[in-house]
Amino acid sequence: MIAIDVPMPQKPPTQTVVDMLREVARRAPAREALVCGATRLSWSELDARVNRVANALLARGLGRGDNIAVLSPNSVAYAELFLGILRAGACVTPLSTMASAEALEKMLADCDAKALFLADTYRGLASAFLPRYGGLKVAIDFDAPGFEAYAAMCAEAAATDPQVPVGLGDAFNLIYSSGTTGTPKGILHDHRMRAAQMDRVSANEYDADARTLLSTPLYSNTTIVSFLPTLVGGSTVVLMEKFDARAYLQLVQAERITHTMLVPVQYKRIMEVADFDRFDLSSMRFKFSTSAPLRAKLKADVLARFPGKLVEYYGLTEGGGVTVLVADEHPDKLHTVGQPAPGCQIRLIDAAGREVAPGQLGEICGRSPTMMAGYYGRDDLTAEFIWRDAQGRAYFRSGDMGAFDADGFLVLSDRKKDMIISGGLNIYANDLELALLADPDVTDAAVIAIPSEQWGETPLGLVVLRAGATRAAAAICAAANARLGKAQRLAGVEIRSDLPRSSIGKILKRELRAPYWDVPGQ
């Protein structure tokens, strides 16, 4: 694997997350650790369950150096599996429930997963490849031939800590991209990287009385970066099995939630709940957002009506550069994603790999104490992902375009692959999307490139209108074009009932582009 020179934080970690959690359970056994549905677990109860998972794996010859996969919705079992796999010294490989059966099979083969823990919800999805999967198959919440039963497996295992030595250089988790073509990339994080992220425990007040509500899936880094600090801080995770905006607000009120991590589409749906203002949300102290841009207009609405601080993170699952916007402290910077986080270094480069001048647009590259170990088994992809400065230091290339303003706040423009080249001119979809979203009748928007005989490709706007809006697509298009420069103008607008999104709220632009570019028989 390619060696990546990861800069050390001011206080390098000396303990793994596994050791940190072990200490929390010993220190506060009676404190509430996990709430999910009707189940409430104290730290001593969660610790015993985690030990049973670890001992069950070890009894089957699974442990250090093994990748253990999980395909499941959020649940108590998923949470204890995640932690138990780590306690056994193995690497947890949480699989995306948004991936196709073909992609999932490639993931399992790519990492040589020694075991697959499967929930009933996704049996149908997995049925296409299960006959070919040769590892241990464990049924989390169903009975079927060829599967071990999770409950019985854990019941037979000891509840005592197996005390498996785990080092900071050992593999922690393997998170796969959920791409639909080719072999998905496995992002490998080690224990040092995850331990370094625990510097946010005190900074973000994940202390003993924090109660963090998580509604994004546990296979997502978005969830993990709040799940782990909450537990390491000795606090309580309230885990939603499936997101629903009204149910979310009810949980905030009933559980006196203090912290949450949400993606932009969730904020949008929550703020659109008709009687939002009736809920008592006064317990909320910190609200975090990541995974996709949180639009300035939505940030302003959240600041105005949803109590607590609003903190937006910009970064990659791979790690590297991170920026932070504390929105309530910088209300004039809501169009940005903030400033580089402490210990992070960000550079902007042009197509030739040269740093751009201050204020100019460039590809965002970053380095920090929290950087992946590499793409699993793919040194070639890892090498492509790295840009090196004049001193030879490794930065991760984001594929995102941006520029720093005069105050050092980063303004995102677009992803390189979403750039539309029309008549030889570069058009950034994000600029056009902002013009569409400025229309009071537009509640969601995406801009994609479609083929054009005259220009090669040209921008098309896809919009969702507010309930009751009756304006025609042509009128929406004309209003947006009036806000845009001549070279940026949309070729047209189509009205959609909704836009396809991943489980963490990213618009699936490949799905939107496919009907225009994927011609049958070619």
C-alpha positions in Angstrom: 0.0 0.0 0.0 1.2 3.5 -0.8 2.7 5.3 2.2 0.8 8.5 2.9 2.6 11.1 5.1 -0.1 12.0 7.5 0.6 15.1 9.6 0.4 14.4 13.3 -2.0 16.5 15.5 -0.7 18.5 18.4 -1.7 15.7 20.7 -1.3 12.4 18.8 -3.7 9.7 20.0 -2.3 7.1 22.3 -5.5 5.0 22.7 -7.7 3.4 20.1 -11.5 4.0 20.1 -11.9 0.4 21.3 -9.9 1.2 24.5 -11.7 4.5 24.9 -15.1 2.8 24.9 -13.9 0.1 27.2 -13.0 2.8 29.7 -16.4 4.5 29.4 -18.2 1.3 30.2 -16.0 0.7 33.2 -16.5 4.3 34.4 -20.2 4.8 34.0 -21.9 1.3 33.7 -25.4 2.6 34.7 -25.5 5.5 32.3 -27.7 5.2 29.2 -25.6 4.4 26.1 -28.0 3.5 23.3 -31.7 4.1 22.5 -33.3 2.6 19.4 -37.0 2.0 19.0 -38.3 0.5 22.3 -34.8 -0.7 23.3 -32.8 1.2 25.9 -29.3 0.0 26.8 -27.1 1.1 29.7 -23.3 1.2 29.1 -22.9 -2.1 31.0 -25.6 -3.8 28.9 -24.1 -2.4 25.6 -20.6 -3.4 26.7 -21.7 -7.0 27.4 -23.4 -7.3 24.0 -20.3 -5.9 22.3 -18.2 -8.5 24.1 -20.6 -11.3 23.0 -20.2 -10.3 19.4 -16.4 -10.2 19.7 -16.3 -13.6 21.4 -18.6 -15.1 18.9 -16.4 -14.0 16.0 -13.2 -15.1 17.7 -14.8 -18.6 18.4 -15.3 -18.9 14.6 -11.7 -18.1 13.9 -12.4 -14.5 12.9 -10.4 -11.5 14.1 -7.5 -9.3 13.3 -6.9 -8.9 9.6 -10.4 -10.0 8.6 -13.0 -7.9 7.0 -16.5 -8.5 8.4 -19.4 -7.1 6.3 -22.8 -5.9 7.5 -25.9 -5.2 5.3 -28.7 -3.9 7.5 -30.8 -0.9 8.3 -30.0 0.9 11.6 -30.8 -1.2 14.6 -29.5 -2.1 18.0 -27.9 -5.2 16.5 -26.1 -3.1 13.9 -24.6 -0.8 16.6 -23.4 -3.6 18.7 -22.0 -5.5 15.6 -20.1 -2.4 14.6 -18.4 -2.1 18.0 -18.1 -5.9 18.5 -16.2 -6.4 15.2 -13.7 -3.8 16.3 -13.3 -5.3 19.7 -12.5 -8.6 18.1 -9.7 -6.8 16.3 -11.4 -7.2 12.9 -12.3 -4.5 10.3 -15.9 -3.5 10.1 -17.1 -3.3 6.5 -20.6 -1.6 6.5 -22.2 -2.1 3.1 -24.4 0.5 1.4 -28.0 -0.4 1.1 -28.2 1.9 -1.9 -25.8 -0.3 -3.9 -26.9 -2.8 -6.6 -26.6 -6.6 -6.0 -23.9 -6.6 -8.6 -21.9 -3.9 -6.8 -22.4 -5.6 -3.4 -21.0 -8.9 -4.7 -18.0 -7.0 -6.1 -17.4 -5.4 -2.7 -17.5 -8.7 -0.9 -15.1 -10.2 -3.3 -12.8 -7.2 -3.4 -12.2 -7.2 0.4 -12.5 -11.0 0.8 -15.1 -10.6 3.5 -14.9 -13.5 5.9 -18.5 -13.0 7.1 -21.7 -11.3 6.1 -24.3 -10.2 8.7 -27.6 -9.7 6.8 -30.9 -8.2 7.9 -34.2 -9.5 6.6 -35.0 -6.2 4.9 -32.2 -6.8 2.4 -32.5 -10.5 1.8 -34.1 -9.9 -1.6 -31.3 -7.6 -2.6 -28.7 -10.1 -1.6 -30.4 -13.2 -2.9 -28.8 -12.8 -6.4 -25.3 -13.3 -5.0 -25.7 -15.3 -1.8 -25.4 -18.7 -3.5 -21.9 -17.7 -4.7 -20.8 -16.2 -1.4 -18.4 -18.5 0.4 -18.0 -16.8 3.8 -19.9 -17.2 7.0 -23.5 -16.0 6.6 -25.3 -14.7 9.7 -29.0 -13.8 9.8 -29.5 -10.8 12.0 -33.3 -11.0 12.4 -34.6 -14.1 10.4 -34.1 -17.8 10.2 -33.0 -19.5 6.9 -31.0 -22.6 5.8 -27.3 -21.8 5.3 -27.3 -19.0 7.9 -26.3 -18.9 11.5 -28.8 -17.1 13.7 -27.4 -13.9 15.2 -29.3 -14.1 18.5 -28.2 -17.7 19.1 -24.6 -17.0 18.1 -24.4 -14.2 20.7 -26.3 -16.1 23.4 -23.7 -18.8 23.3 -20.8 -16.4 23.6 -19.2 -15.1 26.8 -20.1 -11.6 28.0 -16.5 -11.0 29.3 -14.1 -8.7 27.4 -11.8 -10.8 25.2 -9.0 -8.2 25.6 -7.8 -8.5 22.0 -4.8 -6.2 21.5 -5.7 -3.5 18.9 -3.1 -1.2 17.5 -3.4 2.3 16.1 -2.1 1.1 12.8 -4.7 -1.7 12.5 -7.6 -1.5 10.1 -10.8 0.1 11.6 -13.3 0.2 8.8 -13.7 -0.2 5.1 -16.3 2.0 3.5 -17.1 1.3 -0.2 -18.4 3.8 -2.7 -21.8 2.7 -4.0 -21.0 3.2 -7.6 -23.1 1.3 -10.2 -20.3 0.5 -12.6 -16.9 -1.1 -12.2 -15.5 -2.2 -8.9 -16.5 0.2 -6.1 -13.5 1.8 -4.3 -12.9 0.7 -0.7 -11.9 3.5 1.6 -9.7 2.1 4.3 -9.5 3.9 7.7 -7.2 2.8 10.4 -7.6 3.2 14.2 -5.2 6.1 14.3 -7.4 8.1 11.9 -10.5 7.4 13.9 -8.8 8.1 17.2 -7.6 11.4 15.9 -11.2 12.4 15.1 -12.0 12.1 18.8 -10.5 15.5 19.3 -14.0 16.8 18.6 -15.5 15.2 21.7 -14.7 18.2 23.9 -14.8 20.8 21.2 -18.4 19.8 20.2 -19.5 19.1 23.8 -20.2 15.4 23.3 -19.9 15.2 27.1 -21.6 13.0 29.6 -25.1 14.6 29.3 -25.1 14.8 25.4 -27.9 13.0 23.7 -27.2 12.6 19.9 -30.0 11.8 17.5 -28.8 10.0 14.4 -31.0 9.2 11.4 -28.6 8.6 8.6 -27.4 5.0 8.0 -24.6 3.5 10.0 -22.8 2.5 6.8 -22.2 6.2 6.1 -19.2 8.2 7.3 -21.7 11.0 7.9 -23.2 8.9 10.8 -19.9 7.4 12.1 -18.3 10.8 12.7 -21.1 11.6 15.2 -21.8 8.1 16.5 -18.2 7.5 17.7 -17.5 10.8 19.4 -20.9 10.6 21.3 -20.0 7.2 22.7 -16.4 8.1 23.4 -17.7 11.1 25.3 -19.7 8.7 27.5 -23.0 10.1 26.2 -26.1 8.6 24.7 -26.8 7.8 21.0 -30.5 7.8 20.0 -30.6 5.9 16.7 -33.5 6.1 14.3 -34.2 3.0 12.3 -35.5 5.1 9.3 -35.7 8.8 8.9 -39.1 10.5 9.0 -39.3 14.3 9.5 -42.2 14.4 11.9 -40.9 11.3 13.9 -37.6 13.1 14.1 -39.1 16.2 15.7 -41.1 14.0 18.1 -37.9 12.2 19.2 -36.0 15.5 19.7 -38.8 16.7 22.0 -39.4 13.4 23.9 -35.7 12.4 24.3 -34.5 16.0 25.0 -31.9 15.7 22.2 -28.9 18.0 22.5 -26.9 17.0 19.3 -27.7 15.8 15.8 -26.1 15.1 12.5 -28.3 15.7 9.4 -27.8 16.0 5.7 -29.3 18.9 3.8 -32.3 17.1 2.4 -33.3 16.1 5.9 -33.0 19.7 7.1 -35.3 20.7 4.2 -37.9 18.1 5.1 -37.8 18.9 8.8 -38.2 22.7 8.2 -41.2 22.0 5.9 -43.2 20.1 8.6 -46.3 22.1 8.7 -46.4 22.5 12.5 -42.7 22.6 13.1 -43.0 25.5 15.5 -45.2 23.5 17.8 -42.4 21.1 18.9 -40.2 21.9 21.9 -36.7 21.8 20.5 -35.2 23.9 23.2 -32.8 21.1 24.4 -30.8 21.2 21.1 -27.3 22.6 21.5 -25.4 21.4 18.3 -26.8 20.7 14.9 -24.3 19.4 12.3 -24.6 19.1 8.5 -22.3 17.4 5.9 -22.3 15.2 2.8 -23.8 17.8 0.4 -24.0 21.6 0.2 -26.4 23.2 2.7 -27.9 26.1 0.7 -27.6 29.5 2.2 -31.4 30.1 2.2 -32.0 26.8 4.1 -29.2 27.7 6.6 -30.9 31.0 7.3 -34.2 29.3 8.0 -32.6 26.7 10.3 -30.8 29.6 12.2 -34.1 31.5 12.5 -36.3 28.7 13.7 -34.3 25.7 15.0 -32.6 26.3 18.4 -28.9 25.5 18.9 -25.7 26.1 17.0 -25.5 25.1 13.3 -22.2 23.7 12.2 -21.5 22.7 8.6 -18.6 20.4 7.7 -17.1 20.1 4.3 -14.8 17.2 3.7 -14.4 13.7 2.1 -15.0 10.2 3.5 -11.3 9.7 2.5 -10.3 12.5 4.9 -7.8 15.2 4.1 -9.0 18.8 4.0 -11.9 19.8 6.2 -13.6 23.2 6.5 -16.0 24.2 9.2 -18.7 26.9 9.2 -20.2 27.8 12.5 -23.2 29.4 10.8 -24.7 31.2 13.8 -21.3 33.0 14.4 -20.9 34.0 10.7 -24.4 34.8 9.4 -22.8 36.8 6.5 -20.9 33.7 5.3 -23.8 31.3 4.7 -22.9 31.0 1.1 -19.6 29.4 2.1 -18.5 26.2 3.8 -16.3 28.0 6.3 -12.6 28.0 7.0 -10.0 25.2 7.3 -10.4 23.2 10.5 -7.5 23.3 13.0 -4.6 21.2 11.7 -6.0 21.1 8.2 -4.1 22.5 5.2 -6.0 23.3 1.9 -4.6 24.2 -1.4 -6.4 25.0 -4.7 -4.8 23.8 -8.0 -5.4 24.3 -11.7 -5.7 21.5 -14.3 -1.9 21.3 -14.6 -1.5 20.8 -10.8 -0.2 24.3 -10.1 -1.5 26.3 -7.1 -3.8 29.1 -8.2 -3.5 32.7 -7.2 -5.5 33.9 -4.1 -9.2 34.4 -4.9 -9.1 32.2 -8.0 -11.0 29.0 -8.7 -9.2 25.7 -8.3 -9.6 22.1 -7.4 -9.7 21.7 -3.6 -6.9 19.5 -2.2 -6.3 18.9 1.5 -4.2 17.2 4.2 -4.8 16.8 7.9 -4.2 14.3 10.7 -7.4 12.4 9.6 -6.5 10.8 6.2 -7.4 7.4 4.9 -4.8 4.6 4.7 -5.6 4.3 1.0 -8.1 2.7 -1.3 -8.1 -1.0 -0.4 -5.9 -3.0 -2.7 -5.8 -0.2 -5.2 -2.5 1.6 -5.1 -3.2 2.9 -8.6 -6.3 4.7 -7.5 -4.7 5.9 -4.3 -1.8 7.4 -6.4 -4.3 9.2 -8.7 -6.0 10.7 -5.6 -2.9 12.3 -4.3 -1.4 15.7 -5.2 2.0 16.6 -3.8 3.2 20.1 -3.0 6.7 21.4 -3.7 7.9 19.7 -0.5 6.5 16.4 -1.6 3.7 16.3 1.0 0.6 14.4 0.2 -2.8 16.2 -0.3 -6.0 14.4 -1.2 -7.7 15.7 -4.4 -11.4 16.3 -3.8 -12.7 16.7 -7.3 -14.5 19.8 -6.1 -13.9 23.3 -7.3 -13.8 26.3 -5.1 -12.2 29.6 -4.2 -11.3 31.4 -0.9 -12.9 34.8 -0.4 -11.0 37.7 1.1 -11.7 36.5 4.7 -10.4 33.0 4.0 -13.8 31.3 3.8 -14.2 28.6 1.1 -16.9 29.0 -1.5 -17.7 25.8 -3.4 -18.4 26.0 -7.1 -19.0 22.5 -8.4 -17.5 19.0 -8.8 -15.1 18.7 -11.7 -17.2 15.9 -13.2 -20.3 18.1 -13.0 -18.7 20.9 -15.0 -20.5 21.4 -18.3 -18.3 22.2 -21.3 -20.5 24.0 -23.8 -19.0 25.4 -27.0 -15.5 25.2 -25.3 -16.6 27.2 -22.2 -16.7 25.8 -18.7 -20.1 26.1 -17.0 -20.5 25.1 -13.4 -23.8 23.4 -12.6 -23.9 24.8 -9.1 -24.1 28.4 -10.4 -27.1 27.6 -12.5 -28.7 25.6 -9.6 -28.4 28.7 -7.4 -30.2 30.8 -10.0 -33.0 28.2 -10.2 -33.3 28.0 -6.4 -33.6 31.8 -6.2 -37.1 31.3 -7.8 -39.7 31.3 -5.0 -41.6 28.5 -6.8 -38.6 26.2 -6.9 -37.9 23.9 -3.9 -35.3 21.6 -5.4 -33.0 21.8 -8.5 -30.3 20.0 -10.4 -28.5 21.0 -13.6 -27.0 18.4 -15.9 -25.3 18.3 -19.3 -27.3 17.0 -22.2 -26.0 16.4 -25.8 -26.1 19.3 -28.2 -25.2 19.2 -31.9 -24.3 22.9 -31.9 -22.4 23.1 -28.6 -21.4 19.5 -27.8 -23.3 19.6 -24.6 -25.6 22.2 -23.0 -27.1 22.7 -19.5 -30.6 21.4 -18.7 -32.4 22.3 -15.4 -34.5 19.8 -13.6 -36.7 21.3 -10.9 -39.3 20.5 -8.2 -41.9 23.1 -7.6 -43.6 24.1 -4.4 -47.0 22.7 -3.7 -49.6 24.8 -5.5 -47.2 26.3 -8.0 -48.6 26.4 -11.6 -46.0 28.2 -13.6 -44.7 26.5 -16.8 -41.2 25.2 -17.2 -40.5 27.9 -19.8 -41.3 30.6 -17.3 -39.0 29.1 -14.7 -36.2 28.8 -17.3 -36.6 32.4 -18.5 -36.5 33.7 -14.9 -33.3 31.8 -14.2 -31.6 32.8 -17.4 -32.4 36.4 -16.6 -30.1 36.0 -13.6 -27.3 34.3 -15.5 -24.6 35.4 -17.9 -25.1 34.8 -21.6 -22.6 31.9 -21.7 -24.3 30.2 -18.8 -27.9 30.1 -19.9 -30.0 27.0 -19.6 -31.2 25.3 -22.8 -34.4 24.4 -21.0 -36.0 23.3 -17.8 -38.1 20.2 -17.0 -40.4 19.9 -14.0 -40.1 16.8 -11.9 -42.1 15.5 -8.9 -38.8 14.8 -7.1 -35.1 14.3 -7.7 -33.4 11.0 -7.0 -31.1 11.1 -3.9 -28.8 8.7 -2.1 -29.6 7.7 1.5 -27.4 10.6 2.7 -29.1 13.2 0.5 -26.8 13.5 -2.5 -28.6 14.1 -5.8 -27.9 11.1 -8.1 -26.9 13.0 -11.2 -25.8 9.9 -13.0 -29.4 8.7 -12.9 -30.6 12.1 -14.2 -28.1 12.1 -17.0 -28.5 8.5 -18.1 -31.7 8.9 -20.3 -30.0 11.6 -22.3 -26.7 9.9 -22.8 -27.2 6.2 -22.6 -28.4 5.3 -26.0 -29.5 1.6 -26.4 -27.3 -0.4 -28.8 -24.3 1.9 -28.5 
